[in-house]
Amino acid sequence: MRRIIVDYKKLTPEILSLLVEKYPDGYDDNHIISFKNAKNEWVEAVEVKTEDTIYLVKVSARLEVSMANFDEDDYTEDEFSEPISELPEKEAIDDDLDVEDIDPEIDPEED
């Protein structure tokens, strides 16, 4: 089985999907693996497995945000293997919010 260390910049929607599936409520200290890489530097990562590969995804604040906001439906099948950092930004749309136009005639100071 191959072991691959993945930085956020090279994270694909496919790997992110696996992470969200494995850690639906996010990861905590118990899930983090610490090890030394080939450069003898300490690395902290979370692990996710496929049939033939173990991915060690480096822990970062950007990873946590990406996991929290991830939705598979935001990506096409072609984009699923591309690094997220190379994909165009998806616009966040919240259908639950009703936004009303502000009437410029109303002065909030007048009550």
Buried (B, 14 or more C-beta within 10 A) or exposed (E): EEEEBBBBEBBBBBBBBBBBEEBEEEBEEEEEEEEEEEEEEEBEBBBBEEEEEEBBBBBBEBBEEBBEEBEEEBBEEEBBEBBBEEBEEEEEEEEEEEEEEEEEEEEEEEE
